[in-house]
Amino acid sequence: MKQISNYSLIVKLLLVFCVIYGCQDNKQEVPWHNLIQEDLSNWTILGGAATYQNSDGVITGTTAANTPNTFLTTNEMYSDFILELELKVDSIMNSGIQIRSNSFPYYQNGRVHGYQVEIDPSKRAWSGGIYDEGRRKWLNTLENNPEAQKAFKQNQWNQYRIEAIGDTIKTWVNGVPAAHLIDDKTATGFIGLQVHSIGKSTEKLGKQVQWKNLKILTDNLSNYSRETPLEPVITKNNLTIDEKKTGWTMLWDGKTSEGWRGAKLDSFPEIGWEISDGVLTVLASDGSESTNGGDIVTKELFGDFELKVDFKLTEGANSGIKYYVDTDLNKEEGSAIGLEYQLLDDAKHPDAKLGNHDGSRTVCSLYDLIQADPNKPIKPIGQWNTAHIKSINNHVEHWLNGVKVLEYQRGGPEFRKLVSESKYKVWENFGEADRGPILLQDHGDRVSFRNIKIKSIQNGNK
């Protein structure tokens, strides 16, 4: 009994201590960093000629006529973060908050591009949705989220929360979950405040967008991240909203070998290729052409088309994406015959210094025929790049990460001269077939592919 009395006395003393001195809250103060300083010296204006002013911690952007979208962008780059802010916009305006965005001289003359969290006071009411500015357009819309559509307050201050952690972006508008996107197109970039272009509109001239209480977290984000009840929009091996509208289809389902076969087989190779976690990988062997699993081709044939493929190289790797392939031309050793968008580690593979024409075996080149722009925006080994091939009315273009790196006229005099000077001269009418499959090459090195999609173009019309 004495022990119990002593325990009770200790508890009473602790309670008295808490009453007198106050008990500490276990919750730590959130270590926010304010993005709005006394001036705008930590920001840069990009794009158009709209104006920005900082007054007592409130940034006001004002529209200007006949100018592109304008962005007030942070000088600092951010990858993973949690961002909170308040904003107010005129009800006839449209605006947005750029995250993980960039501006490069080689990309559309410095155009700002990247994820944009929408500010949309229109009847559409997609505030909090996610748009890909300057690239893929809408990624996460709100027509199936009526609660979020009702969350935005017209002509009042609205509170936004944006979490960008790894490949996941989540948004809230006035505490209501708005968007949930899983996409890894861009891992880092600036934050930007948009004043939308108004063209020649006199009604929108001089209208304003305002932002205040911009604060960001970049450390220990798991301690502060919130759950969302929204099902994620996943872009990996899926079509974007715009692609669905414009006739694109998936060329690989991200899970099986459906629609593909070995270039010299009736079925998909039993060895040499791996499908795992939404990635299609040709495995390393001895660095030789088609000696392991061999090349794979689509069962479907294509005439005019646009093709997009994400690819990831390993150190010293060699591979290729071929089109207008004729699998009957070469039944012997080596790769199937077709026009090739070269995939190569230019720094480590000796092929980069070879080729019938200088540089014609470097990455993105038309293999052995035409060199790609040496200033192409290739990402480092181990990162994903996007190849884009357009072939319309025999005019062919190779693109890399949104930038055109070469073009040529298939079947024209210049093309035929190049072929006559190359190893392809032994194949009659090389590269001039009306239709053919798409091929992914086994060159004995580990190379991965995903997001393989195509748009067939009828009668040469986009």
C-alpha positions in Angstrom: 0.0 0.0 0.0 2.9 2.4 0.8 4.3 1.8 -2.7 0.9 2.7 -4.3 0.6 5.8 -2.2 4.1 6.9 -3.3 3.2 6.3 -7.0 0.1 8.4 -6.6 2.0 11.2 -5.0 4.5 11.2 -7.9 1.7 11.4 -10.5 0.0 14.3 -8.6 3.3 16.2 -8.4 3.8 15.7 -12.2 0.3 17.0 -12.9 1.0 20.1 -10.7 4.3 20.7 -12.5 2.5 20.6 -15.9 -0.2 23.0 -14.7 2.4 25.4 -13.3 5.1 25.3 -16.0 3.1 23.9 -18.9 3.5 20.6 -20.6 5.5 20.6 -23.9 3.5 19.7 -27.0 5.0 16.6 -28.6 4.4 18.1 -32.0 7.4 19.9 -33.4 7.0 23.2 -35.1 7.0 22.8 -38.9 10.3 24.2 -40.2 8.9 26.1 -43.2 11.1 28.3 -45.3 9.5 31.4 -46.7 9.9 32.0 -50.4 8.8 35.6 -50.4 11.6 37.9 -49.1 11.6 41.7 -48.8 12.1 42.0 -52.5 12.1 39.7 -55.5 15.8 39.2 -55.7 15.5 35.5 -55.3 13.1 35.3 -58.3 13.5 35.7 -62.1 10.9 36.6 -64.7 10.8 34.3 -67.7 8.7 34.1 -70.8 6.5 37.1 -71.5 6.3 40.7 -70.4 3.7 40.6 -67.6 4.8 42.5 -64.5 5.3 41.4 -60.8 5.5 43.4 -57.7 6.1 42.5 -54.0 4.2 44.6 -51.5 4.3 43.6 -47.8 4.7 39.9 -48.7 2.0 39.8 -51.4 3.3 39.2 -54.9 1.0 40.7 -57.6 1.2 39.7 -61.2 -0.5 42.0 -63.8 -1.4 41.0 -67.3 0.1 42.6 -70.4 -1.2 42.5 -74.0 0.4 40.6 -76.9 2.9 38.6 -74.9 3.3 34.9 -74.1 2.7 33.3 -70.7 5.0 35.0 -68.1 6.5 33.3 -65.1 8.1 34.6 -61.9 10.5 31.7 -61.1 12.6 30.8 -58.1 16.4 31.1 -58.7 16.7 27.9 -56.6 15.9 24.5 -58.0 13.7 22.0 -56.0 13.2 18.3 -56.3 11.3 16.8 -53.4 9.3 19.3 -51.4 6.0 20.3 -49.8 4.7 23.7 -50.8 1.9 25.8 -49.3 0.7 29.2 -50.4 -2.4 31.4 -50.7 -3.6 32.9 -53.9 -6.3 35.1 -55.3 -7.2 35.5 -59.0 -9.7 37.6 -61.0 -12.6 35.3 -61.9 -12.1 35.9 -65.7 -8.4 34.9 -65.5 -6.5 31.6 -65.7 -3.2 31.0 -63.9 -1.0 28.3 -62.4 1.9 27.3 -60.2 4.9 25.8 -61.9 6.7 23.0 -60.1 9.8 21.0 -61.2 9.9 23.3 -64.2 12.8 24.4 -66.4 13.9 26.7 -69.2 16.6 25.7 -71.6 17.9 27.6 -74.6 17.7 24.5 -76.8 14.1 23.7 -75.8 11.7 25.9 -77.8 13.9 28.9 -77.4 13.9 28.8 -73.6 10.2 28.1 -73.2 9.2 27.4 -69.6 8.0 23.8 -69.4 7.1 21.4 -66.6 4.3 20.5 -64.2 1.7 23.2 -63.5 -0.8 23.1 -60.7 -3.8 24.8 -62.2 -5.6 27.9 -61.0 -8.9 27.7 -62.9 -11.9 29.9 -61.8 -13.8 29.1 -65.0 -16.9 26.9 -65.1 -14.7 24.0 -65.8 -13.3 24.4 -62.3 -10.1 22.3 -62.5 -8.2 24.3 -59.9 -5.7 22.0 -58.3 -5.5 19.8 -61.5 -2.1 19.1 -63.0 -1.1 20.3 -66.5 2.3 19.8 -68.3 3.1 23.2 -69.5 5.0 23.2 -72.9 5.0 19.4 -73.2 2.1 16.9 -72.7 -0.7 19.2 -71.7 -3.3 17.8 -69.2 -2.1 14.9 -66.9 -4.7 15.0 -64.1 -8.1 16.7 -64.6 -10.9 17.1 -62.1 -14.1 16.3 -63.9 -14.4 13.1 -61.7 -13.7 15.0 -58.5 -16.7 17.3 -57.8 -15.7 18.0 -54.2 -12.4 19.6 -55.4 -14.3 21.4 -58.2 -16.4 23.1 -55.5 -13.4 23.9 -53.2 -12.1 27.0 -55.1 -13.5 30.4 -53.9 -14.1 33.0 -56.5 -12.3 36.3 -56.0 -11.1 35.3 -52.5 -7.9 34.0 -51.1 -7.5 30.2 -51.6 -5.0 28.0 -49.8 -3.1 25.4 -51.9 -0.9 22.6 -50.7 1.4 20.7 -53.1 3.5 17.7 -52.3 6.1 16.5 -54.8 7.9 13.5 -53.4 9.7 11.0 -55.7 7.4 10.3 -58.6 4.3 11.3 -56.8 2.5 14.7 -56.9 -0.5 15.5 -54.7 -2.5 18.7 -54.4 -5.1 20.2 -52.1 -7.3 23.3 -52.6 -8.6 24.8 -49.3 -8.0 21.4 -47.6 -9.8 19.4 -50.2 -7.8 16.7 -52.1 -7.6 17.7 -55.8 -5.1 15.7 -57.7 -2.9 12.6 -57.3 -0.4 12.0 -60.1 2.4 9.4 -60.4 4.8 10.5 -63.1 8.6 10.8 -63.3 9.1 12.9 -66.4 11.1 15.5 -64.5 12.7 15.2 -61.0 13.9 18.7 -60.4 13.3 22.3 -61.4 12.1 25.8 -60.3 8.8 26.9 -58.8 7.0 29.5 -60.9 4.0 31.9 -60.6 2.2 32.3 -63.9 0.5 35.2 -65.4 -1.3 33.8 -68.4 -1.1 35.3 -71.8 -4.2 37.3 -72.8 -3.4 37.9 -76.4 -5.2 41.1 -77.6 -8.0 40.9 -75.0 -8.9 44.3 -73.6 -11.2 42.8 -71.0 -8.3 40.9 -69.4 -5.7 43.7 -69.7 -4.5 44.9 -66.3 -6.1 42.0 -64.4 -4.1 40.6 -61.5 -3.1 37.3 -59.8 -1.8 37.5 -56.2 0.2 35.1 -54.1 1.2 35.3 -50.4 2.5 33.1 -47.6 4.6 30.9 -49.9 6.4 28.5 -47.8 8.3 25.3 -48.6 9.7 22.2 -46.8 12.5 20.2 -48.3 13.8 18.0 -45.4 12.3 15.0 -43.5 9.2 15.2 -45.8 7.9 11.8 -44.6 7.2 13.4 -41.2 4.8 16.0 -42.8 3.4 14.3 -45.9 -0.4 13.7 -45.9 -2.4 10.8 -47.2 -4.9 11.4 -50.0 -8.1 9.3 -50.6 -7.7 9.9 -54.4 -6.8 7.1 -56.7 -3.6 8.1 -58.6 -3.4 8.9 -62.2 -0.4 6.8 -63.5 1.3 7.8 -66.7 3.8 5.0 -67.0 2.8 2.8 -69.9 -0.4 4.7 -70.3 -1.6 7.4 -72.7 -2.0 10.9 -71.5 -5.3 12.7 -71.9 -4.1 14.6 -75.0 -2.7 11.4 -76.6 -6.1 9.6 -76.2 -7.8 12.5 -78.0 -5.3 12.6 -80.8 -5.2 9.0 -81.9 -2.2 7.5 -80.1 -2.2 3.9 -78.9 0.1 1.9 -76.7 2.5 -0.3 -78.6 3.4 -2.2 -75.4 1.1 -2.9 -72.5 3.8 -2.7 -69.9 3.1 -6.2 -68.6 3.3 -8.9 -71.3 4.8 -9.6 -74.7 1.4 -9.2 -76.4 1.8 -7.7 -79.9 5.6 -8.5 -80.2 7.6 -11.4 -81.6 11.2 -12.2 -82.3 12.4 -10.7 -85.6 13.4 -14.2 -86.7 10.8 -16.1 -84.7 7.1 -16.7 -84.7 6.9 -16.0 -81.0 8.5 -13.8 -78.3 12.1 -14.9 -77.4 12.3 -17.2 -74.5 15.6 -15.8 -73.4 17.4 -12.4 -73.6 14.5 -10.1 -72.7 13.0 -9.3 -69.4 9.6 -7.7 -68.4 9.6 -6.4 -64.9 7.9 -3.5 -63.1 6.6 -1.9 -66.3 10.0 -2.0 -68.0 11.0 -4.0 -71.1 14.8 -4.8 -71.0 17.1 -6.4 -73.4 19.7 -8.2 -71.3 23.4 -8.0 -71.5 25.2 -10.9 -73.3 28.5 -10.5 -75.2 27.9 -7.2 -77.0 27.1 -8.9 -80.4 24.2 -8.3 -82.7 21.2 -10.6 -82.1 23.1 -13.5 -80.6 21.1 -13.9 -77.4 17.4 -13.3 -77.4 17.6 -11.5 -80.7 15.7 -8.4 -81.9 12.0 -8.1 -81.3 9.4 -6.5 -83.7 5.8 -5.6 -83.6 3.3 -8.0 -85.2 1.6 -5.0 -86.7 3.0 -3.1 -89.7 3.0 0.7 -89.9 3.1 3.2 -92.8 3.1 6.9 -91.8 3.4 7.2 -88.1 4.7 9.0 -85.0 6.5 6.8 -82.4 7.6 7.6 -78.9 9.8 5.4 -76.8 11.4 6.0 -73.4 14.9 4.4 -73.3 17.5 4.0 -70.6 21.1 3.1 -71.5 23.7 1.4 -69.3 27.4 2.3 -69.5 28.9 1.4 -72.9 25.6 0.2 -74.3 24.6 -0.2 -77.9 21.0 -0.8 -79.2 18.6 0.8 -81.6 15.0 1.5 -82.6 14.3 0.5 -86.2 11.4 1.3 -88.5 10.2 0.2 -91.9 11.9 -3.1 -91.1 11.8 -6.0 -93.6 12.3 -9.2 -91.5 12.7 -11.3 -94.7 15.8 -9.5 -95.8 18.3 -11.0 -93.4 17.6 -14.5 -92.1 21.3 -15.1 -91.3 23.4 -13.8 -88.4 23.0 -10.2 -87.3 20.1 -7.8 -86.9 17.0 -7.4 -89.0 17.2 -4.7 -91.7 15.6 -1.3 -91.4 16.1 2.4 -90.8 17.6 2.8 -87.3 17.3 5.5 -84.6 20.7 4.7 -82.9 20.9 4.2 -79.2 24.4 4.4 -77.9 26.6 5.5 -75.0 28.6 7.9 -77.1 31.3 8.4 -74.5 32.1 4.8 -73.9 31.1 2.8 -77.0 33.7 2.7 -79.9 30.9 2.9 -82.5 30.5 6.6 -81.8 33.8 7.2 -83.7 32.8 4.9 -86.6 30.3 5.0 -89.4 30.3 5.6 -93.1 29.8 9.3 -92.4 31.4 11.1 -89.4 29.2 10.8 -86.3 26.5 8.8 -88.1 26.6 6.1 -85.4 26.2 8.4 -82.4 23.0 8.3 -80.3 19.8 9.5 -82.1 21.6 9.4 -85.5 20.1 7.6 -88.5 22.5 4.8 -88.1 25.4 4.9 -90.6 23.8 7.5 -92.7 23.1 10.9 -91.0 24.5 12.3 -87.8 22.2 13.7 -85.2 22.8 17.2 -84.0 26.0 17.0 -81.7 24.3 19.4 -79.3 21.4 17.0 -78.7 19.9 17.1 -75.1 20.8 13.6 -74.0 20.4 12.8 -70.3 23.2 10.9 -68.5 23.6 7.2 -68.6 21.1 5.5 -66.2 18.4 8.2 -66.8 15.3 7.9 -69.0 15.3 9.7 -72.4 12.5 9.9 -74.8 13.0 9.1 -78.5 10.3 10.5 -80.9 10.3 9.5 -84.6 8.0 11.1 -87.1 7.6 9.7 -90.6 4.9 11.5 -92.7 4.8 11.5 -96.5 8.4 10.2 -96.5 9.6 13.2 -94.4 11.3 11.7 -91.4 12.4 13.4 -88.2 14.3 12.2 -85.1 13.6 13.9 -81.9 15.1 13.6 -78.4 13.6 14.8 -75.2 11.4 17.3 -77.1 14.1 18.6 -79.4 14.4 17.8 -83.2 17.9 16.4 -83.8 17.8 15.5 -87.5 15.5 15.2 -90.5 15.6 13.8 -94.0 13.5 12.8 -97.0 13.2 9.1 -97.3 13.7 7.8 -100.8 14.9 11.2 -102.2 18.1 11.6 -104.2 20.2 12.6 -101.2 18.9 9.7 -99.2 19.7 7.2 -102.0 23.2 8.6 -102.4 23.9 8.1 -98.7 22.6 4.5 -98.9 24.8 3.8 -102.0 27.8 4.8 -100.0 26.9 2.7 -97.0 26.8 -1.0 -96.0 23.1 -0.9 -96.8 23.8 -0.7 -100.6 23.5 -4.5 -100.9 19.8 -4.3 -100.0 17.6 -3.2 -102.9 15.4 -0.2 -102.1 16.7 -0.1 -98.6 14.5 2.0 -96.2 11.8 2.7 -98.9 9.2 0.1 -97.9 5.6 1.5 -97.6 5.0 -0.3 -94.4 7.0 -2.3 -91.8 7.2 -3.3 -88.1 8.9 -1.4 -85.3 12.0 -3.1 -84.0 13.9 -3.0 -80.7 17.4 -4.2 -81.1 19.3 -6.8 -79.1 23.0 -5.8 -79.5 24.2 -7.7 -76.5 24.0 -4.8 -74.0 21.5 -4.0 -71.3 19.1 -1.3 -72.5 15.6 -0.7 -71.1 12.4 0.6 -72.7 9.0 1.8 -71.5 6.1 4.1 -72.6 6.2 2.7 -76.1 3.3 4.3 -78.0 2.4 5.0 -81.7 0.1 7.2 -83.7 -0.7 5.8 -87.2 -1.3 8.6 -89.7 -3.7 8.0 -92.5 -3.0 9.4 -96.0 -0.1 11.4 -94.7 -2.3 13.7 -92.6 -1.7 14.5 -89.0 
